[in-house]
Amino acid sequence: MEQEEKRKGIKPVPDDPLGYLNEAQLFTYRRMAAFGWRIKFIRRPKYQIPVCVMTDSDETILALIERNGFLNKQPDIPLRRG
């Protein structure tokens, strides 16, 4: 069953996704990309810090990159599954 799209006019991954990441997050992103992980989406809530969510190559694991660069495979934010 397909999820209803909630984004209004913005793409899940912006044209410049790495511009949303700090140095620690970039380090983690590059390490995980070498293992086939990719950015699934970047949440960009107004007046809040963006949240980068990555997925493994099979799309079975979702994890967010914390501000300190830690890859959190058990995030405490609500994520839609689908």
C-alpha positions in Angstrom: 0.0 0.0 0.0 1.4 3.4 -1.0 1.7 6.2 1.5 0.0 9.5 0.9 2.4 12.1 -0.1 2.6 14.9 2.6 5.3 17.1 1.1 4.0 20.1 -0.7 6.2 21.1 -3.5 9.5 20.0 -2.1 11.6 16.9 -3.0 12.5 14.4 -0.2 16.2 14.9 -1.1 17.0 18.5 -2.0 19.4 19.3 -4.9 22.2 20.1 -2.4 21.7 17.5 0.3 25.2 17.7 1.6 24.8 21.4 2.3 22.4 20.5 5.1 25.1 18.4 6.9 27.8 19.6 9.3 31.3 18.2 9.3 30.6 15.3 11.6 27.5 14.3 9.6 29.4 14.6 6.3 32.1 12.2 7.7 29.4 9.6 8.7 27.5 10.1 5.3 30.7 9.4 3.3 31.5 6.3 5.4 28.0 4.9 5.1 27.8 5.7 1.3 30.9 3.6 0.8 28.8 0.7 2.2 25.9 1.4 -0.2 23.8 3.6 2.1 22.1 6.6 0.6 20.1 9.6 1.8 16.4 8.7 1.9 15.2 12.1 2.8 16.0 15.3 4.7 13.3 16.7 6.9 13.4 20.4 6.8 10.9 21.7 9.4 10.6 25.5 9.6 12.7 27.1 12.4 14.2 23.8 13.3 17.4 21.9 12.5 17.2 19.7 9.4 17.2 15.9 10.0 19.0 13.6 7.5 17.7 10.1 7.2 19.7 7.4 5.4 18.8 3.9 4.3 20.8 0.8 3.5 21.0 -0.5 0.0 18.1 -2.9 0.6 16.0 -0.2 2.1 15.4 -2.4 5.2 17.0 -0.1 7.7 16.3 3.6 8.2 18.7 5.6 10.4 19.3 9.3 11.0 22.6 11.0 11.3 22.7 12.9 14.6 24.3 16.3 14.8 27.4 14.8 16.4 27.7 12.3 13.4 26.4 9.3 15.3 24.3 7.0 13.0 21.1 6.4 15.0 19.4 3.2 13.8 16.7 3.6 16.5 15.6 7.2 16.1 13.0 8.6 18.4 11.2 10.5 15.7 8.1 9.2 14.0 8.8 7.8 10.5 6.3 6.6 8.0 6.9 3.0 6.8 5.7 2.0 3.5 
